[in-house]
Amino acid sequence: MNALRKAALLALATLLALPAAAQQLRVSTGDSKAGSTYSKMFRELSGKCREAGSINLVEFESSGSLQNVDRLVANEAQAAIVQTDVLYLQAKTDDRLSNIKTLFTLHPEEIHVVALADAKVGGTLGFGGQSLDNVAQLAGLKVGAAGGSVITAKVIQLLGEIPFSLVEYGSTGEALQALSSKKVNAVIAVGGAPFAAVESLGAGAKLLAFPDRTVEKLRQVYVPAKLNYRKLANSTGVPTMAIEAILVVQNYKSAKMAEALGRLRSCMASSLDDLRDEPGTHAKWKAVNPENRGKWLWYDLPAARK
């Protein structure tokens, strides 16, 4: 075999050994400029999948879960990262959400219910009353929230059977300022702990606990968690609930999409140890459990393509 023929055969063998072009998936995430956890974790996972040559993930930045769900339903994105309770609440009035499925579960985001350290309920003309210590005591009081936390507040009202008056604000900062000015009795703010805006309130604020009875009422959507903030009036082991962030997709039927989504699910599972251990990656990777199917509908891959 002459040298020219050998070279041609070698080139052909090399081409055949190369993986097929990775399919592209457009994923709706969050706002990277605002420091979105969704955006940062997506970019880290995307890098791992690109290195493995398994799938090409393209970020579609957004304002958060509400816009992500809208994009997925409108077929503007093929996958999205959302909070479970957003799907739960919207599904009550939109049948299309039954077609959205969980590809994998990501991290929990803790619910912070914040009040002033000296807050009380009951009493007359500002005298007497008892200390405001848990969320069940919020019935009849004013509670502030902003953005996606408004959805969480509504679900707590509904499932927790706590008839507080919800006041919506443009940002969590505005809601916490209203708390400091005593325009509301508490604020509900969702975010991975430690939540800088909450921590900055210091000893003048406290976290309200979720009592056992309320925890049981909320379990169908949320998971139990604990909060530890040294700078607040009550610092350690405060019982709360957390929302699981999940990556969801439409209930795709085609072999092409099923294969692509199987590659993405496998990439996340095989990359998780590296994402947890590498310096500089998001700390929430340590809270991801690849065996956790979450609390929303699960996407079952065809058996031959798992």
C-alpha positions in Angstrom: 0.0 0.0 0.0 1.6 3.2 -1.1 1.9 6.3 1.1 -0.8 8.3 -0.6 -3.4 5.5 -0.2 -2.4 5.1 3.5 -2.9 8.8 4.1 -6.3 8.7 2.4 -7.4 5.8 4.5 -6.1 7.4 7.7 -8.1 10.6 6.9 -11.2 8.7 6.3 -10.9 6.7 9.5 -10.4 10.0 11.4 -13.5 11.5 9.9 -15.6 8.4 10.8 -14.3 8.5 14.4 -15.5 12.1 14.9 -18.9 12.4 16.7 -21.8 13.7 14.7 -22.5 17.4 15.0 -24.1 17.9 18.5 -27.7 19.0 18.3 -28.5 22.5 19.5 -31.0 23.2 22.3 -32.1 26.7 23.2 -32.6 27.1 27.0 -34.3 30.0 28.7 -32.5 30.8 31.9 -32.2 34.1 33.8 -30.5 37.5 33.8 -26.7 37.1 33.9 -26.2 40.8 34.5 -28.3 40.6 37.7 -26.2 37.6 38.9 -28.8 35.0 38.2 -28.1 31.6 39.7 -29.9 30.0 36.7 -27.7 31.7 34.2 -24.4 30.9 36.0 -25.3 27.2 36.6 -26.5 26.9 33.0 -23.2 28.3 31.6 -21.2 25.9 33.8 -23.2 22.9 32.7 -23.2 24.0 29.0 -19.4 24.1 29.1 -19.2 20.5 30.4 -21.6 19.3 27.7 -19.7 21.1 25.0 -16.4 19.6 26.2 -18.0 16.2 26.0 -19.4 16.9 22.5 -22.7 15.6 23.7 -25.0 18.5 23.0 -24.8 22.2 22.2 -26.7 24.4 24.7 -27.5 27.9 23.7 -28.6 30.4 26.5 -31.7 32.5 26.1 -31.6 35.0 28.9 -34.8 36.1 30.7 -36.3 37.8 33.6 -36.9 34.5 35.4 -39.3 31.7 35.9 -42.5 33.4 34.6 -41.0 34.4 31.3 -39.3 31.0 31.0 -42.6 29.2 31.2 -44.2 31.6 28.7 -41.3 30.9 26.2 -41.5 27.2 26.6 -45.3 27.1 26.1 -44.9 29.4 23.0 -42.2 27.2 21.6 -39.7 30.0 21.7 -37.3 27.8 23.8 -36.8 24.0 23.9 -36.0 23.9 27.6 -36.2 26.3 30.6 -35.2 26.5 34.2 -38.1 27.3 36.5 -39.4 27.2 40.0 -41.8 24.3 40.8 -44.4 26.6 42.4 -44.7 28.8 39.3 -45.8 25.7 37.3 -48.1 24.6 40.1 -49.9 27.9 40.3 -50.1 28.6 36.6 -51.3 25.1 35.9 -54.5 25.9 37.8 -55.7 28.1 35.0 -53.6 26.9 32.0 -54.1 23.3 30.8 -51.1 23.6 28.5 -48.7 23.2 31.4 -49.6 19.5 31.8 -47.5 19.1 28.6 -44.4 20.4 30.4 -42.1 17.8 32.0 -39.1 17.7 34.3 -35.8 16.6 32.5 -33.9 16.9 35.8 -34.1 18.6 39.2 -31.5 21.3 40.1 -31.1 23.0 43.5 -33.5 24.1 46.3 -34.1 27.9 46.8 -35.0 28.8 50.3 -38.0 30.8 51.3 -37.2 33.7 53.6 -40.1 35.1 55.6 -38.7 38.2 57.3 -40.1 40.4 60.1 -38.8 43.1 62.4 -37.1 41.7 65.5 -39.6 43.3 67.8 -42.7 42.5 65.7 -45.9 41.5 67.6 -49.4 40.4 66.7 -52.6 41.2 68.7 -52.8 43.7 71.5 -54.6 47.0 71.6 -53.4 50.5 70.6 -49.8 49.2 70.3 -49.8 47.5 73.7 -49.6 43.9 74.6 -49.8 41.2 72.0 -47.5 38.3 71.4 -44.3 38.0 69.5 -44.6 37.3 65.8 -42.5 34.2 65.3 -44.1 31.9 62.7 -45.8 32.3 59.3 -49.1 30.9 60.6 -49.4 34.1 62.6 -49.5 36.2 59.4 -53.2 35.7 58.9 -54.9 39.1 58.6 -51.5 41.0 58.3 -49.8 42.7 55.4 -47.0 40.7 53.6 -44.7 42.2 50.9 -43.1 40.3 48.0 -41.6 41.0 44.6 -41.0 39.2 41.3 -41.2 35.4 41.5 -41.6 35.6 45.3 -45.1 36.9 44.6 -46.0 33.5 43.2 -44.5 31.8 46.3 -46.5 34.1 48.6 -49.7 33.2 46.7 -49.1 29.5 47.0 -48.3 29.8 50.7 -51.7 31.7 51.1 -53.5 29.0 49.2 -52.0 25.7 50.4 -51.0 27.0 53.9 -54.4 28.4 54.4 -53.0 31.7 55.7 -55.2 34.6 54.7 -52.7 37.5 54.8 -52.9 40.6 52.6 -50.3 40.5 49.8 -48.6 43.7 48.8 -46.5 43.6 45.6 -43.3 45.6 45.1 -41.0 46.2 42.2 -38.0 44.6 43.8 -37.0 42.7 47.0 -35.2 45.8 48.1 -38.3 47.9 47.9 -40.3 45.3 49.9 -37.6 45.2 52.6 -37.6 49.0 52.8 -41.4 48.8 53.3 -40.8 46.4 56.1 -38.3 48.7 57.8 -40.9 51.5 57.5 -43.5 49.3 59.0 -45.8 49.5 55.9 -45.9 45.7 55.9 -45.6 43.2 58.8 -43.4 40.7 56.9 -41.7 40.1 53.6 -41.4 36.8 51.6 -38.2 36.6 49.6 -37.0 33.5 47.7 -33.4 33.0 47.1 -30.4 30.7 47.8 -29.1 31.2 51.3 -27.3 33.3 52.4 -29.5 35.9 50.8 -27.5 39.1 50.9 -30.4 41.5 51.0 -31.9 39.7 54.0 -28.6 39.3 55.8 -27.9 43.0 55.5 -30.9 43.8 57.8 -28.9 42.6 60.8 -30.2 42.2 64.3 -33.1 44.5 63.7 -34.8 41.6 61.7 -35.7 38.0 62.3 -36.8 35.0 60.3 -40.3 33.6 60.8 -40.4 29.8 61.2 -42.7 27.4 59.4 -44.5 25.4 62.0 -44.9 21.7 61.5 -48.6 21.9 60.6 -47.8 24.5 57.8 -44.9 22.4 56.6 -47.2 19.4 56.0 -49.7 21.5 54.1 -47.0 22.8 51.8 -45.1 19.5 51.1 -46.9 18.8 47.8 -45.0 21.8 46.3 -42.0 22.6 48.6 -39.4 20.7 50.6 -38.4 21.4 54.2 -35.2 23.3 54.9 -33.3 25.2 57.6 -31.9 28.8 57.6 -28.8 30.0 59.5 -28.1 33.7 59.7 -25.7 34.8 62.4 -26.4 38.5 61.9 -30.2 38.3 62.4 -32.0 38.3 65.7 -32.7 34.5 65.5 -29.6 33.0 63.9 -29.6 29.2 63.5 -31.8 26.3 62.5 -34.9 28.3 61.6 -37.4 25.9 59.9 -38.5 27.0 56.5 -39.4 25.6 53.1 -37.5 25.6 49.8 -38.5 25.6 46.2 -36.8 23.2 43.8 -35.5 24.7 40.6 -36.0 22.3 37.7 -35.0 22.1 34.0 -38.2 21.5 32.1 -39.1 20.6 28.5 -42.1 20.0 26.4 -43.3 16.4 26.2 -41.4 15.9 23.0 -42.2 12.7 21.0 -39.7 12.8 18.1 -36.7 10.4 18.1 -34.4 13.4 17.4 -35.5 15.4 20.4 -35.7 12.4 22.7 -32.1 11.5 21.8 -30.9 15.1 22.4 -32.7 15.3 25.8 -31.3 12.0 26.8 -27.8 13.3 26.0 -28.5 16.4 28.1 -29.8 14.4 31.1 -26.7 12.1 30.9 -24.3 15.0 30.6 -25.7 16.6 33.8 -25.4 13.4 35.7 -21.9 12.6 34.5 -20.6 16.2 35.0 -22.1 16.7 38.5 -19.0 15.6 40.5 -16.8 18.0 38.5 -19.3 20.8 38.8 -19.4 20.3 42.6 -15.6 20.1 43.0 -14.1 22.6 40.7 -13.1 26.0 42.3 -15.3 28.9 41.2 -18.4 26.9 40.2 -21.7 27.8 41.8 -22.1 26.5 45.4 -25.6 25.3 44.7 -24.2 22.4 42.6 -23.5 20.7 45.9 -27.2 20.6 46.6 -28.2 18.9 43.4 -29.2 15.2 43.7 -29.3 13.4 40.4 -31.7 10.8 41.8 -34.3 13.5 42.8 -37.2 13.6 40.4 -38.7 16.7 42.1 -42.4 17.4 42.5 -43.5 18.2 39.0 -44.3 15.8 36.1 -41.4 13.7 34.9 -40.2 13.4 31.3 -39.8 9.6 30.5 -37.3 9.0 27.7 -38.1 6.2 25.3 -36.4 3.1 26.7 -34.0 2.7 23.8 -32.7 6.2 24.1 -32.1 6.6 27.9 
